[in-house]
Amino acid sequence: MKLVFTKTASLISSAQSGGIKAPHGPPPSCPDEQGVGARLPALGRSEGRKELSSPAAGIAERYTSTHQERMGAVRLRGSGKKKLYIGALFPMSGGWPGGQACLPAAQMALDLVNSRTDILPDYQLELIHYDSMCDPGEATKLLYDLLYTEPIKIVLMPGCSSVSTLVAEAARMWNLIVLSYGSSSPALSNRQRFPTFFRTHPSATLHNPTRVQLFQKWKWTKIATIQQTTEVFTSTLDDLEERVKEAGIEISVRQSFLSDPAVAVKNLKRQDARIIVGLFYETEARKVFCEVYKEKLYGKKYVWFLIGWYADNWFKIKDPSINCTVEQMTEAVEGHVTTEIVMLNPETVRGASNLTSQEFIAQLMSKLGGKNPEETGGFQEAPLAYDAVWALALALNKTVGPLKAKGHRLEDFNYNNRGITAEIYRAMNTSSFEGVSGHVVFDAQGSRMAWTLIEQLQGGSYKKIGYYDSTKGNLSWYGNDKWIETLFGS
């Protein structure tokens, strides 16, 4: 975020000196907070669309047809339906090109929602979307375009944690709900900083209740940690520290590294760490376990807990940054346990969209035109984007009655109308439905609650050994874990 603020401040400075036209401030009804929304540069306007002079433009024309169009409720010819617009950012490139699969999935959901007669029968949802490149700087320009050009958007839908942070912090200035499909940063679980933020992608901290449950199952009272020093892992580890403390478990060793884990691994060995939680990206995981092999920090005396979203063969991939063989890496990683958030419903059930998860995948594959899922960014998260659209549609549908009772309609929404935003927030907050990614429900911070899959590497391949449902505190155990219980007690 520091980078975005610096870049934006520079643009505002240029605007004040006459180089760039400065944007209008936040709506008069909002506090003049010095947040991201107050710093958006006047860049990235789409050609051919009229720019709004301010978020509250056209208030005097509230009941005219011109204003109805400006409010984003364009009545479709011959259908009697009015359009409600979603302003979306789908990263098609960059660090996480998740839009490659998530955008088609969202469009699939929109098509189904718009064809239903029992959900928003008087409305049609439409996406106005851009490629954020998973870059907060690029997203700053695009967010300006979404906010300051018509039609008005009723909800913002970003992906990528860094972009969602920018959007969610600005959204309160425009009374906008933000619904993300691809953000895992624990920092976003902050209702004071992000009061209108929801996400169908669970926070990275969702792994932690599962880890604690396993520590308790195996009666372990002392653990060690090693992490790569990035925000997502630091905040995840801070959360784990709080949870294990509540459970009476001690973190006896806490090591971190920036790029070279050699010293950190040596310290784990020197301090006799046995139960070790590792938090790092896949490329760093190879570096860690090459050092683990050298220090002999593996085998029956040790249990490693890793993140489950690496490629299945991550330890066999040739990597010029390490000097260990595939055989040595395979030996070092054997027996480790992973936790992975379930993003595709493992059960064959028809939920809100009347599709099973298997049918959804088949239709998505067809829409992708035969592209290799492993080479399509965001394929794993696509069910979350699909369910995000359904969560929004069901929430908006739920607001129609309460708004009508107060003499309002969804098409009356503007960036000053706190009442409509409050109704949408209440409806989102009470979401509960079966989606293709599983049961969709949000916690008090707006983050998705979900199941966690537990796997163990046995004989060089991952085997499912259990699931954990953190919403019910229910551990489903297969009983096929190898050697751990016999060593450490059951």
URMO-V668939 format. One record per residue. N is the residue number from 0. RES is the residue in three letters. D_CENTER is the distance of its C-alpha to the mean C-alpha in Angstrom with 1 decimal. Layout:
N:RES:D_CENTER ; N:RES:D_CENTER
This chain:
0:MET:16.8 ; 1:LYS:20.5 ; 2:LEU:20.9 ; 3:VAL:19.7 ; 4:PHE:22.0 ; 5:THR:24.9 ; 6:LYS:24.5 ; 7:THR:24.2 ; 8:ALA:27.1 ; 9:SER:29.2 ; 10:LEU:28.7 ; 11:ILE:29.7 ; 12:SER:32.7 ; 13:SER:33.6 ; 14:ALA:33.3 ; 15:GLN:35.6 ; 16:SER:38.1 ; 17:GLY:38.2 ; 18:GLY:36.3 ; 19:ILE:33.4 ; 20:LYS:33.4 ; 21:ALA:31.5 ; 22:PRO:29.2 ; 23:HIS:30.0 ; 24:GLY:28.6 ; 25:PRO:26.5 ; 26:PRO:28.1 ; 27:PRO:31.2 ; 28:SER:29.9 ; 29:CYS:27.1 ; 30:PRO:27.9 ; 31:ASP:28.4 ; 32:GLU:25.7 ; 33:GLN:25.3 ; 34:GLY:21.6 ; 35:VAL:19.8 ; 36:GLY:20.9 ; 37:ALA:24.5 ; 38:ARG:24.3 ; 39:LEU:23.0 ; 40:PRO:25.5 ; 41:ALA:27.5 ; 42:LEU:26.3 ; 43:GLY:24.8 ; 44:ARG:26.6 ; 45:SER:26.9 ; 46:GLU:30.5 ; 47:GLY:32.2 ; 48:ARG:30.3 ; 49:LYS:31.8 ; 50:GLU:30.3 ; 51:LEU:30.0 ; 52:SER:32.3 ; 53:SER:30.0 ; 54:PRO:27.2 ; 55:ALA:30.0 ; 56:ALA:32.2 ; 57:GLY:34.5 ; 58:ILE:34.7 ; 59:ALA:38.4 ; 60:GLU:38.0 ; 61:ARG:35.8 ; 62:TYR:37.9 ; 63:THR:38.8 ; 64:SER:37.5 ; 65:THR:36.5 ; 66:HIS:34.2 ; 67:GLN:32.7 ; 68:GLU:31.7 ; 69:ARG:30.3 ; 70:MET:28.2 ; 71:GLY:26.4 ; 72:ALA:28.3 ; 73:VAL:30.5 ; 74:ARG:32.7 ; 75:LEU:32.8 ; 76:ARG:36.4 ; 77:GLY:38.0 ; 78:SER:35.0 ; 79:GLY:35.1 ; 80:LYS:31.3 ; 81:LYS:29.5 ; 82:LYS:26.4 ; 83:LEU:23.3 ; 84:TYR:21.1 ; 85:ILE:17.3 ; 86:GLY:16.5 ; 87:ALA:13.7 ; 88:LEU:12.6 ; 89:PHE:12.1 ; 90:PRO:12.6 ; 91:MET:15.6 ; 92:SER:16.6 ; 93:GLY:16.0 ; 94:GLY:14.3 ; 95:TRP:11.6 ; 96:PRO:13.3 ; 97:GLY:10.6 ; 98:GLY:12.4 ; 99:GLN:15.4 ; 100:ALA:14.4 ; 101:CYS:11.7 ; 102:LEU:14.2 ; 103:PRO:17.0 ; 104:ALA:15.1 ; 105:ALA:14.4 ; 106:GLN:18.0 ; 107:MET:19.2 ; 108:ALA:17.8 ; 109:LEU:19.4 ; 110:ASP:22.6 ; 111:LEU:22.9 ; 112:VAL:22.1 ; 113:ASN:24.6 ; 114:SER:27.2 ; 115:ARG:27.1 ; 116:THR:29.9 ; 117:ASP:28.6 ; 118:ILE:25.3 ; 119:LEU:25.8 ; 120:PRO:29.2 ; 121:ASP:30.2 ; 122:TYR:27.1 ; 123:GLN:25.3 ; 124:LEU:21.7 ; 125:GLU:21.3 ; 126:LEU:18.6 ; 127:ILE:19.5 ; 128:HIS:17.2 ; 129:TYR:17.4 ; 130:ASP:16.4 ; 131:SER:14.7 ; 132:MET:15.3 ; 133:CYS:12.2 ; 134:ASP:14.9 ; 135:PRO:15.0 ; 136:GLY:18.7 ; 137:GLU:18.6 ; 138:ALA:15.9 ; 139:THR:18.4 ; 140:LYS:21.1 ; 141:LEU:19.1 ; 142:LEU:18.0 ; 143:TYR:21.7 ; 144:ASP:22.6 ; 145:LEU:20.4 ; 146:LEU:21.7 ; 147:TYR:25.3 ; 148:THR:26.3 ; 149:GLU:27.0 ; 150:PRO:26.1 ; 151:ILE:24.2 ; 152:LYS:20.6 ; 153:ILE:19.8 ; 154:VAL:16.0 ; 155:LEU:13.6 ; 156:MET:10.6 ; 157:PRO:8.8 ; 158:GLY:6.5 ; 159:CYS:6.5 ; 160:SER:6.4 ; 161:SER:10.2 ; 162:VAL:10.4 ; 163:SER:8.2 ; 164:THR:10.6 ; 165:LEU:13.5 ; 166:VAL:12.9 ; 167:ALA:12.1 ; 168:GLU:15.2 ; 169:ALA:17.3 ; 170:ALA:16.5 ; 171:ARG:18.8 ; 172:MET:21.6 ; 173:TRP:21.6 ; 174:ASN:20.9 ; 175:LEU:17.8 ; 176:ILE:15.0 ; 177:VAL:11.5 ; 178:LEU:9.0 ; 179:SER:5.7 ; 180:TYR:4.9 ; 181:GLY:3.2 ; 182:SER:2.1 ; 183:SER:4.3 ; 184:SER:7.3 ; 185:PRO:9.7 ; 186:ALA:11.3 ; 187:LEU:9.1 ; 188:SER:10.8 ; 189:ASN:13.9 ; 190:ARG:15.6 ; 191:GLN:18.4 ; 192:ARG:16.5 ; 193:PHE:13.9 ; 194:PRO:16.1 ; 195:THR:14.6 ; 196:PHE:10.8 ; 197:PHE:9.0 ; 198:ARG:5.7 ; 199:THR:6.4 ; 200:HIS:3.9 ; 201:PRO:6.2 ; 202:SER:6.9 ; 203:ALA:8.9 ; 204:THR:11.9 ; 205:LEU:12.0 ; 206:HIS:14.1 ; 207:ASN:16.6 ; 208:PRO:18.3 ; 209:THR:18.9 ; 210:ARG:20.5 ; 211:VAL:22.6 ; 212:GLN:23.7 ; 213:LEU:24.9 ; 214:PHE:26.6 ; 215:GLN:28.4 ; 216:LYS:29.3 ; 217:TRP:31.0 ; 218:LYS:32.4 ; 219:TRP:31.2 ; 220:THR:31.7 ; 221:LYS:31.1 ; 222:ILE:28.2 ; 223:ALA:27.4 ; 224:THR:24.3 ; 225:ILE:23.8 ; 226:GLN:20.8 ; 227:GLN:20.0 ; 228:THR:20.1 ; 229:THR:16.7 ; 230:GLU:14.7 ; 231:VAL:11.9 ; 232:PHE:14.8 ; 233:THR:17.1 ; 234:SER:15.1 ; 235:THR:14.3 ; 236:LEU:18.0 ; 237:ASP:19.1 ; 238:ASP:17.4 ; 239:LEU:19.2 ; 240:GLU:22.4 ; 241:GLU:22.4 ; 242:ARG:21.9 ; 243:VAL:24.5 ; 244:LYS:26.9 ; 245:GLU:26.7 ; 246:ALA:27.5 ; 247:GLY:30.4 ; 248:ILE:29.1 ; 249:GLU:29.8 ; 250:ILE:27.9 ; 251:SER:31.1 ; 252:VAL:29.9 ; 253:ARG:26.9 ; 254:GLN:26.8 ; 255:SER:24.6 ; 256:PHE:25.1 ; 257:LEU:24.0 ; 258:SER:25.0 ; 259:ASP:28.0 ; 260:PRO:27.7 ; 261:ALA:31.4 ; 262:VAL:32.5 ; 263:ALA:29.7 ; 264:VAL:30.5 ; 265:LYS:34.2 ; 266:ASN:33.6 ; 267:LEU:31.9 ; 268:LYS:35.0 ; 269:ARG:37.4 ; 270:GLN:35.9 ; 271:ASP:36.1 ; 272:ALA:32.4 ; 273:ARG:32.2 ; 274:ILE:28.8 ; 275:ILE:26.2 ; 276:VAL:22.4 ; 277:GLY:21.1 ; 278:LEU:17.8 ; 279:PHE:17.7 ; 280:TYR:16.6 ; 281:GLU:18.7 ; 282:THR:21.3 ; 283:GLU:22.0 ; 284:ALA:22.2 ; 285:ARG:25.2 ; 286:LYS:26.8 ; 287:VAL:26.4 ; 288:PHE:28.0 ; 289:CYS:30.8 ; 290:GLU:31.7 ; 291:VAL:31.3 ; 292:TYR:33.9 ; 293:LYS:36.2 ; 294:GLU:36.2 ; 295:LYS:36.5 ; 296:LEU:33.6 ; 297:TYR:33.0 ; 298:GLY:34.9 ; 299:LYS:35.9 ; 300:LYS:36.0 ; 301:TYR:32.3 ; 302:VAL:28.9 ; 303:TRP:25.8 ; 304:PHE:22.2 ; 305:LEU:19.6 ; 306:ILE:16.0 ; 307:GLY:16.1 ; 308:TRP:14.1 ; 309:TYR:17.0 ; 310:ALA:19.3 ; 311:ASP:21.9 ; 312:ASN:24.6 ; 313:TRP:23.0 ; 314:PHE:26.1 ; 315:LYS:28.5 ; 316:ILE:27.2 ; 317:LYS:29.8 ; 318:ASP:28.7 ; 319:PRO:31.3 ; 320:SER:29.9 ; 321:ILE:31.2 ; 322:ASN:34.8 ; 323:CYS:34.3 ; 324:THR:35.2 ; 325:VAL:33.1 ; 326:GLU:35.5 ; 327:GLN:35.0 ; 328:MET:31.2 ; 329:THR:31.5 ; 330:GLU:33.8 ; 331:ALA:31.6 ; 332:VAL:28.4 ; 333:GLU:30.2 ; 334:GLY:29.3 ; 335:HIS:26.0 ; 336:VAL:23.5 ; 337:THR:19.8 ; 338:THR:17.0 ; 339:GLU:14.1 ; 340:ILE:11.6 ; 341:VAL:13.1 ; 342:MET:11.2 ; 343:LEU:14.6 ; 344:ASN:17.1 ; 345:PRO:20.0 ; 346:GLU:22.4 ; 347:THR:24.3 ; 348:VAL:23.8 ; 349:ARG:23.8 ; 350:GLY:21.4 ; 351:ALA:20.9 ; 352:SER:21.0 ; 353:ASN:24.0 ; 354:LEU:22.5 ; 355:THR:22.1 ; 356:SER:19.3 ; 357:GLN:22.1 ; 358:GLU:23.2 ; 359:PHE:19.8 ; 360:ILE:19.6 ; 361:ALA:23.2 ; 362:GLN:22.7 ; 363:LEU:19.7 ; 364:MET:22.0 ; 365:SER:24.7 ; 366:LYS:22.7 ; 367:LEU:21.8 ; 368:GLY:25.5 ; 369:GLY:25.9 ; 370:LYS:23.5 ; 371:ASN:22.9 ; 372:PRO:19.4 ; 373:GLU:19.4 ; 374:GLU:20.0 ; 375:THR:17.5 ; 376:GLY:14.2 ; 377:GLY:11.1 ; 378:PHE:13.6 ; 379:GLN:12.0 ; 380:GLU:8.7 ; 381:ALA:11.2 ; 382:PRO:11.8 ; 383:LEU:8.5 ; 384:ALA:9.4 ; 385:TYR:12.8 ; 386:ASP:12.2 ; 387:ALA:10.4 ; 388:VAL:13.7 ; 389:TRP:15.7 ; 390:ALA:14.2 ; 391:LEU:15.2 ; 392:ALA:18.5 ; 393:LEU:19.5 ; 394:ALA:18.8 ; 395:LEU:20.8 ; 396:ASN:23.5 ; 397:LYS:23.7 ; 398:THR:24.6 ; 399:VAL:27.5 ; 400:GLY:30.0 ; 401:PRO:29.4 ; 402:LEU:29.4 ; 403:LYS:32.6 ; 404:ALA:34.2 ; 405:LYS:33.7 ; 406:GLY:35.0 ; 407:HIS:31.7 ; 408:ARG:29.8 ; 409:LEU:26.4 ; 410:GLU:28.2 ; 411:ASP:29.5 ; 412:PHE:26.1 ; 413:ASN:26.3 ; 414:TYR:24.6 ; 415:ASN:27.3 ; 416:ASN:27.0 ; 417:ARG:25.4 ; 418:GLY:26.8 ; 419:ILE:24.9 ; 420:THR:21.6 ; 421:ALA:22.5 ; 422:GLU:23.2 ; 423:ILE:19.8 ; 424:TYR:18.1 ; 425:ARG:20.4 ; 426:ALA:19.7 ; 427:MET:15.9 ; 428:ASN:16.5 ; 429:THR:18.8 ; 430:SER:16.8 ; 431:SER:18.0 ; 432:PHE:18.4 ; 433:GLU:18.4 ; 434:GLY:16.0 ; 435:VAL:16.1 ; 436:SER:13.2 ; 437:GLY:15.3 ; 438:HIS:16.0 ; 439:VAL:13.6 ; 440:VAL:14.0 ; 441:PHE:12.4 ; 442:ASP:13.9 ; 443:ALA:15.8 ; 444:GLN:13.0 ; 445:GLY:11.0 ; 446:SER:8.5 ; 447:ARG:8.8 ; 448:MET:11.8 ; 449:ALA:12.5 ; 450:TRP:15.1 ; 451:THR:15.4 ; 452:LEU:17.6 ; 453:ILE:20.3 ; 454:GLU:22.2 ; 455:GLN:25.2 ; 456:LEU:26.7 ; 457:GLN:30.2 ; 458:GLY:32.7 ; 459:GLY:30.2 ; 460:SER:27.8 ; 461:TYR:25.0 ; 462:LYS:26.1 ; 463:LYS:24.1 ; 464:ILE:25.6 ; 465:GLY:23.7 ; 466:TYR:20.8 ; 467:TYR:19.7 ; 468:ASP:18.7 ; 469:SER:17.7 ; 470:THR:18.2 ; 471:LYS:21.9 ; 472:GLY:22.4 ; 473:ASN:23.7 ; 474:LEU:24.1 ; 475:SER:25.3 ; 476:TRP:27.3 ; 477:TYR:29.0 ; 478:GLY:31.5 ; 479:ASN:31.5 ; 480:ASP:30.3 ; 481:LYS:32.9 ; 482:TRP:35.1 ; 483:ILE:32.7 ; 484:GLU:34.2 ; 485:THR:37.7 ; 486:LEU:37.3 ; 487:PHE:35.6 ; 488:GLY:36.7 ; 489:SER:35.2
